Amino acid sequence: MFEITAKSRGRGLLALVFCILGVLGPPFCSGAEPVKDSNGPSAVWDPGRYIGLDEIKPGMEGYCLTEYGVKGIEKFNLKVIDVVRDFEPGRDVILVEGTDERFIHTGPVGGCSGSPVYLDGGRMAGALAFAWTYSKDPLYGVTAIEDMLRISEGKARKPAPVFGFDYSQPIDLAAIDKQISSPVFSGRGRSGGATALPCPLITYGLPVEASEQLSKSVEPLGMMVVPGLGLGSASVSEVAEGANEGGDQKKELVPGACLVVPLVSGDIAMAVYGTVTEVRGEKVYGFGHPYLGYGDIDLPMATGRVHTVVSSLVRSSKLARVVETVGALTNDEGAGILGTIGATAQTFPVTVRIERFNDIARVYNCRVASNRLLTSSLLRSVISGACLYLGDLPPDHTVEYSGAIRVRGFEPIIFDNTSAGSGIALVAAEAASSAALLMNNPYEEVAFDSMEFDIRIVPKDITSHVWSADLSDVKVKAGEQIGLDVVVESVRTQKKKYRFDLEIPKELAPGKYELTVCGSRDYEQFLLKTVPHRFVGQSLPDLIEALRDTLLVKRDRLYCYLVLPSGGIILEKAELPDLPATKMLVLQSPARPMRSQLYPHWIEKTVDTGTIVINKRTMHVVVEK
């Protein structure tokens, strides 16, 4: 039988005539494969398998399939409250209420997102997708199956940057860290106060401090951080034998089964849990609402096992674990997510080696999903989890660290530094901000081959300040040498003196010149003001080089620099310090499109103090004739 609507009547009648004449064969004349509605899902609509909204009436009884524990997929009875048209612009929904005693006890459950709903004797109507917080009854909103089957019908688009960093300005990792740490509004709220069912983000190996930090990043995206009970993946032998502890067969992605998005796997694990709605061939539909909600994505897709449901007055949640990665998610839209069995998502290995004063040396090996929005937060959590395994750091502490970020096709970005009194915030921020900066660049798509971090934590504070700075003479002649004695006082150690000897250039004109001695923070600000082009990336290779320069400034150094008159010119990023004045005039012509500035000159020296200087002293040197 054909379903001929007003919108498809012309095409349907034409097809009917052709069938009568014997012109068309299967599938067009098959009862099991009817003609598609011009406004229907791209998948062939099967009225024996699916039930449309026009057929659903209040009071109809049905059930949903989902996992509530070790028994696996179970039926839970429901009844239809009503069909709400235009619940959102262009979106109709079904309101259902659970009548099963377990549904009544737990209320709406995070992790049930995508649980398929069946009416009229077993025809699929849609998926559990949203609910009302603090709801006293198990009232759910159901996304219609015809909307879910339309996922991926839109034109594929190149993934766009998620964070709007200004790549025309010098790299500021602190500002980037602040931006990526701020909650991102995802628009997951629904009409009438309804919200998408939160997806449990079940973690393993994250201490409380790291979990709280992760929650701030992912809760606005509709994820609920839940500490897990195990490693988060089945053992190799368990998967090979095709059975788990509960005696179940090897898990498969079928309607009602646990659908997992493993974001981090290994010694530290983080994975998002929902439910499979429908499977058509290698295509898997789930969740019934957006996950991140920005179209084309590339994230791992896995099977899972539900241990139980934790009942809560605020929002109940499933406790589950990953079993096996079997494919990749490819689409993330308003009606749900779509994955492909057998596909492989892009991930990269992360190794964190920790030496902590009150623990043995530990090595954490993980694999992290590559995603413009999530990877930076995941990296921060992995580093935090590894460092804070035995709790927070004492008030007096120093963190010595090094890192290697390997971007495919480029030389590694290698850096090492020291921080004091700021926990693991700086090393985590540098890793997270660097990843976000590279992944969201507007030039080329970035793939990471790996990341490695070596971190050493000691129970002492090496913060210091410049106590005094004395010149051997405030007046000097060109070509002579001037001495600067600097006394640095540390928090818990005695004062220590350092000597700088600066040679005044022979050709330096008489005048007053500024001499500064400072720590890394003020030296970095001096560079950003004086040679900002070194920290700006106008292409991906430039960006990587600028990031290297940004990470190069060492904190355990004392810096001394004497600012000299400008000379030469900088064209875009090309430095021409000794260019004759006549050629400078030609290159600085307004008719030339290239940006130019005078090249700044200065003399600098550094010394390793083993402390982090937090202030500066500025003096003046008079050069006489």
C-alpha positions as CSV (number, residue, x, y, z in Angstrom):
1,M,0.0,0.0,0.0
2,F,1.2,3.5,-0.8
3,E,0.9,6.5,1.6
4,I,0.0,9.4,-0.6
5,T,0.0,12.8,1.1
6,A,-1.0,16.2,-0.3
7,K,2.7,17.1,-0.7
8,S,3.7,13.9,-2.5
9,R,0.4,13.1,-4.3
10,G,1.7,13.9,-7.7
11,R,4.8,11.7,-7.5
12,G,2.8,9.0,-5.7
13,L,0.1,8.9,-8.4
14,L,2.7,8.8,-11.1
15,A,4.4,5.9,-9.4
16,L,1.1,4.1,-9.0
17,V,0.4,4.4,-12.7
18,F,3.8,3.2,-13.6
19,C,3.4,0.2,-11.2
20,I,0.0,-0.7,-12.8
21,L,1.6,-0.5,-16.3
22,G,4.5,-2.7,-15.0
23,V,7.1,-0.1,-15.8
24,L,8.6,0.1,-12.3
25,G,9.8,-2.9,-10.4
26,P,11.0,-3.3,-6.8
27,P,11.5,-1.4,-4.5
28,F,9.0,1.1,-5.9
29,C,6.1,-1.4,-6.2
30,S,7.0,-3.3,-3.0
31,G,4.6,-3.1,0.0
32,A,7.6,-3.3,2.4
33,E,9.5,-0.5,0.6
34,P,6.9,2.3,0.0
35,V,7.6,5.5,-1.9
36,K,9.4,8.2,0.2
37,D,7.5,11.3,1.2
38,S,9.2,14.3,-0.4
39,N,9.5,15.8,3.1
40,G,10.2,12.5,4.8
41,P,13.5,11.0,6.0
42,S,16.0,9.9,3.4
43,A,15.8,6.3,4.7
44,V,12.9,4.5,3.1
45,W,9.9,4.8,5.4
46,D,8.5,1.4,6.4
47,P,5.0,1.8,8.0
48,G,5.3,-1.7,9.4
49,R,8.4,-0.7,11.3
50,Y,7.7,3.0,12.2
51,I,4.7,4.9,13.3
52,G,4.2,8.5,12.2
53,L,3.0,11.4,14.4
54,D,-0.4,11.5,12.7
55,E,-1.2,8.0,14.0
56,I,-0.2,8.7,17.6
57,K,-3.1,9.5,20.0
58,P,-3.3,10.4,23.7
59,G,-3.7,7.3,25.9
60,M,-1.9,4.9,23.6
61,E,0.2,2.4,25.5
62,G,3.7,1.2,24.6
63,Y,7.1,0.7,25.9
64,C,10.7,1.7,25.5
65,L,13.9,-0.4,25.4
66,T,16.9,0.6,27.5
67,E,19.5,-0.9,29.8
68,Y,19.0,-0.4,33.6
69,G,21.5,-2.9,34.9
70,V,23.2,-6.2,34.3
71,K,20.1,-7.8,32.8
72,G,20.8,-5.9,29.6
73,I,18.1,-4.5,27.4
74,E,14.7,-4.5,29.1
75,K,11.2,-3.3,28.3
76,F,9.7,-0.4,30.3
77,N,6.0,0.4,29.9
78,L,4.9,3.9,28.8
79,K,1.7,5.7,27.9
80,V,1.2,8.6,25.5
81,I,0.2,11.9,27.1
82,D,-0.1,13.8,23.9
83,V,1.6,14.9,20.6
84,V,2.7,18.6,20.8
85,R,2.9,20.3,17.5
86,D,5.5,23.0,16.9
87,F,7.0,22.3,20.4
88,E,9.9,24.1,18.8
89,P,10.0,25.8,15.4
90,G,9.7,23.0,12.9
91,R,9.8,20.3,15.6
92,D,6.9,18.2,16.9
93,V,7.3,16.0,19.9
94,I,5.6,13.2,21.8
95,L,5.0,13.4,25.5
96,V,5.1,10.1,27.3
97,E,5.0,9.0,31.0
98,G,6.7,5.9,32.3
99,T,4.3,3.5,34.1
100,D,7.0,0.9,35.1
101,E,7.7,0.9,38.9
102,R,11.4,1.5,38.3
103,F,10.8,4.5,36.1
104,I,8.5,5.9,38.8
105,H,11.1,5.3,41.4
106,T,14.1,6.9,39.6
107,G,12.3,9.6,37.6
108,P,14.0,10.8,34.4
109,V,17.4,9.1,34.0
110,G,20.6,10.5,32.5
111,G,21.8,7.9,30.0
112,C,18.4,7.0,28.7
113,S,18.8,9.5,25.9
114,G,18.0,7.7,22.7
115,S,16.0,4.8,24.3
116,P,13.6,3.8,21.5
117,V,9.9,4.1,22.1
118,Y,7.4,1.6,20.5
119,L,3.7,2.0,20.1
120,D,0.9,0.2,18.3
121,G,2.2,-3.3,18.9
122,G,5.9,-2.6,18.4
123,R,6.3,0.1,15.8
124,M,9.0,2.6,16.6
125,A,7.8,6.1,17.3
126,G,11.0,7.9,18.4
127,A,13.5,8.2,21.3
128,L,13.4,9.5,24.8
129,A,15.2,12.8,24.6
130,F,14.4,15.4,27.2
131,A,12.7,15.8,30.6
132,W,12.0,18.4,33.3
133,T,14.4,18.9,36.1
134,Y,12.9,18.0,39.6
135,S,10.0,16.4,37.8
136,K,8.1,14.2,40.3
137,D,6.8,11.9,37.5
138,P,8.8,10.1,34.9
139,L,7.6,12.4,32.1
140,Y,9.7,12.4,29.0
141,G,9.7,14.2,25.7
142,V,10.2,11.9,22.7
143,T,12.0,13.0,19.5
144,A,10.0,11.5,16.5
145,I,11.8,8.8,14.6
146,E,11.2,10.6,11.3
147,D,13.2,13.5,12.5
148,M,16.1,11.3,13.6
149,L,16.2,9.5,10.3
150,R,16.8,12.8,8.6
151,I,20.1,13.2,10.4
152,S,22.9,13.8,7.8
153,E,20.5,14.8,5.1
154,G,22.0,18.3,5.1
155,K,25.0,19.2,3.0
156,A,28.2,18.2,4.7
157,R,30.3,21.2,5.8
158,K,33.9,21.7,6.7
159,P,34.2,21.8,10.5
160,A,34.5,25.4,11.7
161,P,36.5,26.8,14.6
162,V,34.6,26.6,17.9
163,F,36.5,29.3,19.8
164,G,36.9,32.7,18.2
165,F,40.6,33.5,18.9
166,D,42.0,36.6,17.3
167,Y,44.9,35.3,15.3
168,S,45.9,38.8,14.2
169,Q,47.2,39.5,17.7
170,P,50.1,38.1,19.6
171,I,49.5,34.8,21.3
172,D,48.3,35.2,24.9
173,L,48.0,31.8,26.4
174,A,46.5,33.2,29.7
175,A,43.7,34.9,27.8
176,I,43.1,31.7,25.7
177,D,43.0,29.6,28.9
178,K,40.4,32.0,30.4
179,Q,38.3,31.8,27.2
180,I,38.3,28.0,26.9
181,S,37.7,27.6,30.7
182,S,34.5,29.8,30.6
183,P,31.2,27.9,30.2
184,V,30.1,27.5,26.6
185,F,26.4,27.9,26.1
186,S,25.1,25.1,24.0
187,G,21.4,26.0,23.7
188,R,20.3,22.6,25.0
189,G,17.3,24.0,26.9
190,R,13.9,23.2,25.4
191,S,10.6,25.0,25.4
192,G,8.5,25.1,28.6
193,G,11.5,24.5,30.9
194,A,12.4,21.1,29.4
195,T,16.0,20.2,29.0
196,A,17.8,17.5,27.1
197,L,18.5,14.5,29.3
198,P,22.0,14.9,30.5
199,C,24.5,12.5,29.2
200,P,26.6,10.9,32.0
201,L,30.3,11.6,31.5
202,I,31.6,8.7,33.6
203,T,35.2,9.0,34.6
204,Y,37.9,6.8,36.0
205,G,41.2,7.9,37.6
206,L,40.1,11.5,38.2
207,P,40.4,12.9,41.8
208,V,37.7,15.2,43.1
209,E,39.6,18.4,42.2
210,A,40.0,17.4,38.6
211,S,36.4,16.2,38.4
212,E,35.1,19.5,39.7
213,Q,37.2,21.4,37.1
214,L,35.9,19.1,34.3
215,S,32.3,19.7,35.4
216,K,32.6,23.4,34.9
217,S,33.5,22.9,31.3
218,V,31.1,20.2,30.3
219,E,27.9,20.8,32.3
220,P,26.8,23.7,30.1
221,L,27.1,21.2,27.2
222,G,24.6,18.9,28.8
223,M,27.0,16.4,30.3
224,M,27.0,15.2,34.0
225,V,30.3,14.1,35.4
226,V,29.9,10.8,37.3
227,P,32.8,9.0,39.0
228,G,33.0,5.4,37.6
229,L,33.5,2.1,39.3
230,G,36.1,0.6,37.1
231,L,38.7,1.1,34.4
232,G,36.0,1.9,31.9
233,S,36.8,-0.8,29.4
234,A,36.6,-4.5,29.3
235,S,39.8,-6.6,29.5
236,V,41.3,-8.0,26.4
237,S,40.4,-11.6,27.4
238,E,36.9,-10.6,28.3
239,V,36.2,-9.2,24.8
240,A,38.0,-12.1,23.1
241,E,35.8,-14.6,24.9
242,G,32.7,-12.7,24.0
243,A,31.3,-12.6,27.6
244,N,31.3,-10.2,30.5
245,E,31.1,-10.7,34.2
246,G,27.3,-10.9,34.1
247,G,27.3,-13.7,31.6
248,D,26.1,-11.6,28.7
249,Q,27.2,-12.1,25.2
250,K,29.6,-9.7,23.5
251,K,27.8,-6.3,23.3
252,E,26.3,-5.1,20.0
253,L,24.8,-1.8,19.0
254,V,21.1,-2.6,18.7
255,P,18.0,-0.5,19.6
256,G,18.0,-0.1,23.4
257,A,21.7,-0.9,23.9
258,C,24.2,1.3,25.7
259,L,25.8,3.8,23.2
260,V,29.2,5.2,24.4
261,V,31.4,8.0,23.2
262,P,34.9,7.3,24.7
263,L,36.6,10.7,25.0
264,V,39.7,9.4,26.9
265,S,40.8,5.8,27.3
266,G,43.7,4.2,29.1
267,D,45.0,4.8,32.6
268,I,42.6,7.7,32.9
269,A,39.2,7.3,31.2
270,M,36.3,9.5,30.4
271,A,33.3,8.4,28.3
272,V,29.8,9.8,27.6
273,Y,26.8,7.4,27.8
274,G,23.5,7.3,26.0
275,T,21.3,4.7,24.2
276,V,21.0,3.4,20.7
277,T,17.7,4.3,19.0
278,E,17.9,2.6,15.6
279,V,20.4,0.7,13.5
280,R,20.1,0.6,9.7
281,G,22.9,-1.4,8.1
282,E,26.1,0.2,9.4
283,K,24.4,3.4,10.5
284,V,23.6,3.9,14.2
285,Y,21.1,6.5,15.4
286,G,21.0,7.6,19.1
287,F,20.5,10.1,21.9
288,G,17.4,11.9,20.3
289,H,19.0,15.3,21.1
290,P,22.3,16.9,20.1
291,Y,25.5,15.9,21.8
292,L,27.6,18.9,21.0
293,G,25.2,20.1,18.3
294,Y,27.4,21.6,15.6
295,G,26.9,19.2,12.7
296,D,29.7,17.0,11.3
297,I,31.9,15.4,14.1
298,D,34.5,12.7,14.4
299,L,34.4,10.9,17.8
300,P,34.8,7.3,18.8
301,M,31.7,5.1,19.1
302,A,31.7,2.1,21.5
303,T,29.5,-0.5,23.1
304,G,29.0,-0.4,26.8
305,R,27.6,-2.2,29.8
306,V,25.3,-0.7,32.4
307,H,25.9,-1.7,36.0
308,T,22.9,0.0,37.6
309,V,21.0,3.2,37.9
310,V,21.8,5.6,40.7
311,S,18.5,7.2,41.8
312,S,18.7,10.9,42.8
313,L,16.2,13.6,43.7
314,V,17.8,16.0,41.2
315,R,18.6,13.7,38.3
316,S,19.2,9.9,38.3
317,S,22.0,8.5,36.2
318,K,23.2,5.3,34.8
319,L,26.6,3.8,36.0
320,A,28.3,2.0,33.1
321,R,31.5,1.2,31.4
322,V,33.0,0.9,28.0
323,V,33.2,-2.5,26.4
324,E,34.6,-2.1,22.9
325,T,35.1,0.7,20.4
326,V,33.3,-0.4,17.2
327,G,33.0,2.7,15.0
328,A,32.8,6.5,14.9
329,L,30.2,9.3,15.3
330,T,29.9,11.4,12.1
331,N,26.9,13.6,12.6
332,D,25.6,15.6,15.6
333,E,22.3,17.5,15.0
334,G,19.2,18.7,16.7
335,A,17.4,15.3,16.5
336,G,20.3,13.2,17.7
337,I,23.6,11.7,16.7
338,L,24.6,9.3,13.9
339,G,27.5,6.9,13.8
340,T,29.0,4.4,11.4
341,I,30.1,0.9,12.5
342,G,33.6,0.1,11.4
343,A,34.7,3.7,10.9
344,T,37.7,5.0,12.8
345,A,37.7,8.4,14.7
346,Q,40.9,10.5,15.0
347,T,42.5,10.1,18.4
348,F,46.1,10.6,19.7
349,P,48.2,9.2,22.5
350,V,49.0,11.3,25.6
351,T,51.7,10.3,28.1
352,V,52.1,12.0,31.5
353,R,55.1,11.0,33.6
354,I,54.8,12.2,37.2
355,E,57.5,12.5,40.0
356,R,55.8,13.7,43.2
357,F,57.6,14.2,46.5
358,N,55.3,11.9,48.4
359,D,54.7,9.2,45.8
360,I,56.5,6.8,43.5
361,A,57.1,7.8,39.9
362,R,54.1,7.1,37.8
363,V,53.4,6.9,34.1
364,Y,49.9,7.5,32.7
365,N,49.2,6.4,29.1
366,C,45.9,7.6,27.5
367,R,44.3,8.1,24.2
368,V,42.4,11.4,23.7
369,A,39.7,12.2,21.2
370,S,40.5,14.9,18.7
371,N,37.7,17.6,18.9
372,R,37.9,21.4,18.6
373,L,35.6,21.9,21.6
374,L,36.5,19.1,24.0
375,T,40.2,18.2,23.5
376,S,41.5,21.2,25.5
377,S,39.3,20.3,28.5
378,L,40.2,16.6,28.3
379,L,43.9,17.4,28.2
380,R,43.6,19.6,31.3
381,S,41.7,16.8,33.1
382,V,44.3,14.2,32.2
383,I,47.2,16.3,33.5
384,S,45.2,17.3,36.6
385,G,44.2,13.8,37.3
386,A,47.8,12.5,37.0
387,C,49.2,15.2,39.3
388,L,46.5,15.2,41.9
389,Y,46.3,11.4,42.4
390,L,47.3,11.8,46.0
391,G,45.4,15.0,46.6
392,D,46.1,18.7,46.3
393,L,49.5,20.2,46.5
394,P,50.8,21.8,49.7
395,P,50.9,25.6,50.0
396,D,54.7,25.6,49.4
397,H,55.4,23.8,46.1
398,T,57.2,24.0,42.9
399,V,56.3,22.3,39.6
400,E,59.0,21.6,37.1
401,Y,57.7,20.4,33.7
402,S,58.5,19.7,30.1
403,G,56.3,18.9,27.2
404,A,56.4,17.8,23.6
405,I,53.4,18.5,21.3
406,R,53.8,16.7,17.9
407,V,51.7,18.1,15.1
408,R,51.6,15.9,12.1
409,G,53.8,17.3,9.3
410,F,55.9,19.6,11.6
411,E,58.8,19.5,13.9
412,P,57.7,18.9,17.6
413,I,56.9,21.9,19.8
414,I,59.3,21.3,22.7
415,F,59.1,23.3,25.9
416,D,60.1,23.2,29.6
417,N,59.5,25.5,32.4
418,T,58.8,26.0,36.2
419,S,56.0,27.3,38.3
420,A,55.7,28.0,42.0
421,G,52.6,28.3,44.3
422,S,50.1,28.0,41.5
423,G,49.4,24.2,41.6
424,I,49.4,22.5,38.2
425,A,47.4,25.4,36.7
426,L,50.2,26.7,34.4
427,V,51.3,23.4,32.9
428,A,47.7,22.4,32.4
429,A,46.8,25.8,30.9
430,E,49.8,25.7,28.5
431,A,48.8,22.3,27.2
432,A,45.1,23.0,26.9
433,S,45.6,26.5,25.4
434,S,48.2,25.3,22.9
435,A,45.8,22.5,21.7
436,A,42.8,24.8,21.5
437,L,44.9,27.4,19.6
438,L,46.2,24.9,17.0
439,M,42.9,23.0,16.5
440,N,40.8,26.1,16.0
441,N,43.2,27.9,13.6
442,P,41.6,29.3,10.4
443,Y,44.4,28.2,8.1
444,E,44.6,24.4,8.0
445,E,43.2,21.4,9.8
446,V,45.5,20.1,12.5
447,A,46.2,16.5,13.5
448,F,48.3,15.6,16.6
449,D,50.6,12.6,16.4
450,S,51.1,12.6,20.2
451,M,51.7,14.7,23.3
452,E,54.1,13.9,26.2
453,F,54.5,15.7,29.5
454,D,57.1,15.1,32.3
455,I,56.2,16.8,35.6
456,R,58.1,16.9,38.8
457,I,56.5,18.3,42.0
458,V,58.6,19.3,45.0
459,P,57.5,20.7,48.4
460,K,59.2,24.1,48.3
461,D,58.3,27.6,47.1
462,I,61.0,29.2,44.9
463,T,59.2,32.6,44.5
464,S,61.6,35.5,44.8
465,H,61.8,39.3,44.3
466,V,64.5,41.8,43.3
467,W,65.6,43.3,46.7
468,S,68.1,45.8,45.3
469,A,69.8,46.7,42.0
470,D,72.9,48.9,41.9
471,L,74.8,50.3,38.9
472,S,78.6,50.6,39.1
473,D,78.1,54.0,37.5
474,V,75.1,55.9,36.2
475,K,77.3,57.6,33.6
476,V,79.3,55.9,31.0
477,K,80.8,56.5,27.6
478,A,80.1,54.6,24.4
479,G,82.3,51.6,24.1
480,E,82.8,51.2,27.8
481,Q,81.3,48.6,30.1
482,I,78.9,49.1,32.9
483,G,78.2,46.7,35.8
484,L,74.9,45.9,37.5
485,D,74.7,44.1,40.9
486,V,71.3,42.6,41.6
487,V,70.3,41.1,44.9
488,V,67.5,38.6,44.8
489,E,65.6,37.5,48.0
490,S,63.7,34.3,48.0
491,V,60.8,33.5,50.2
492,R,62.6,31.0,52.5
493,T,66.2,31.4,51.6
494,Q,68.9,34.0,52.1
495,K,69.6,36.9,49.7
496,K,71.8,36.1,46.7
497,K,73.8,38.5,44.5
498,Y,74.0,38.3,40.7
499,R,76.3,40.4,38.4
500,F,75.5,41.7,35.0
501,D,78.2,43.3,32.8
502,L,76.9,45.2,29.8
503,E,79.1,46.7,27.0
504,I,77.8,49.9,25.6
505,P,77.9,50.0,21.8
506,K,80.7,52.2,20.4
507,E,78.3,53.9,18.0
508,L,75.7,54.7,20.6
509,A,74.7,58.4,20.6
510,P,74.9,60.3,23.9
511,G,71.6,60.4,25.9
512,K,69.6,58.8,28.7
513,Y,68.7,55.1,28.2
514,E,66.4,52.8,30.3
515,L,67.8,49.7,31.9
516,T,65.5,47.1,33.4
517,V,66.1,44.0,35.5
518,C,63.1,41.7,36.0
519,G,61.6,38.3,36.1
520,S,60.0,36.3,33.2
521,R,56.5,37.9,33.4
522,D,57.8,41.5,32.8
523,Y,60.3,40.3,30.3
524,E,57.5,38.6,28.3
525,Q,55.4,41.8,28.4
526,F,58.5,43.7,27.1
527,L,58.8,41.3,24.1
528,L,55.1,41.4,23.3
529,K,55.2,45.2,23.2
530,T,58.5,45.5,21.4
531,V,58.4,42.6,18.8
532,P,54.8,41.5,18.7
533,H,55.2,40.0,15.2
534,R,57.2,37.1,16.7
535,F,54.1,35.9,18.5
536,V,51.6,36.3,15.6
537,G,50.8,33.4,13.2
538,Q,49.5,34.3,9.8
539,S,49.7,30.7,8.5
540,L,49.9,27.4,10.3
541,P,53.7,27.2,10.0
542,D,53.9,30.7,11.4
543,L,51.5,29.9,14.2
544,I,53.5,26.9,15.3
545,E,56.7,28.9,15.3
546,A,55.0,31.7,17.2
547,L,53.7,29.2,19.8
548,R,57.3,27.9,20.2
549,D,58.5,31.5,20.9
550,T,55.7,32.0,23.4
551,L,56.6,28.9,25.3
552,L,60.3,29.7,25.2
553,V,60.4,32.3,28.0
554,K,61.7,30.6,31.1
555,R,60.4,31.6,34.5
556,D,63.4,30.6,36.6
557,R,65.6,33.3,35.0
558,L,66.6,36.9,35.9
559,Y,66.5,39.1,32.8
560,C,68.4,42.4,32.2
561,Y,68.0,44.5,29.1
562,L,69.0,48.0,28.0
563,V,66.8,49.6,25.4
564,L,68.6,51.3,22.5
565,P,67.4,53.6,19.7
566,S,65.4,52.0,17.0
567,G,67.0,51.3,13.6
568,G,66.3,49.2,10.6
569,I,62.8,48.0,9.7
570,I,60.4,45.1,10.2
571,L,58.3,44.1,7.2
572,E,55.5,41.8,8.2
573,K,57.6,39.2,10.1
574,A,60.9,39.9,8.3
575,E,63.4,41.6,10.5
576,L,66.0,44.0,8.8
577,P,67.8,45.5,11.7
578,D,70.7,47.1,9.8
579,L,68.9,48.5,6.7
580,P,70.2,51.9,5.5
581,A,67.9,54.9,6.1
582,T,67.5,55.5,2.3
583,K,66.2,52.0,1.7
584,M,63.9,52.3,4.8
585,L,62.2,55.3,3.3
586,V,61.5,53.3,0.1
587,L,60.1,50.3,2.0
588,Q,58.0,52.4,4.2
589,S,56.2,54.0,1.3
590,P,52.4,54.2,1.8
591,A,52.0,52.6,-1.6
592,R,53.3,49.3,-0.3
593,P,50.7,46.9,1.1
594,M,53.1,45.3,3.6
595,R,53.0,46.3,7.2
596,S,56.2,47.9,8.5
597,Q,57.6,49.2,11.8
598,L,61.0,50.4,13.0
599,Y,63.2,47.6,14.3
600,P,63.8,48.0,18.1
601,H,67.3,47.4,19.4
602,W,68.2,46.3,22.9
603,I,71.0,44.6,24.7
604,E,70.0,41.8,27.0
605,K,71.6,39.2,29.4
606,T,70.0,36.5,31.5
607,V,71.1,34.4,34.5
608,D,69.7,31.2,35.9
609,T,68.6,32.0,39.5
610,G,66.7,28.8,40.2
611,T,63.9,31.1,41.5
612,I,60.9,32.8,40.0
613,V,61.3,36.6,40.2
614,I,57.9,38.4,40.4
615,N,58.9,42.1,40.2
616,K,61.3,44.4,38.4
617,R,63.5,47.4,38.8
618,T,64.1,50.1,36.2
619,M,67.0,52.5,36.1
620,H,68.6,55.0,33.7
621,V,72.0,55.0,32.2
622,V,73.5,58.3,30.9
623,V,75.8,57.9,27.9
624,E,78.2,60.8,27.7
625,K,80.2,62.1,24.7
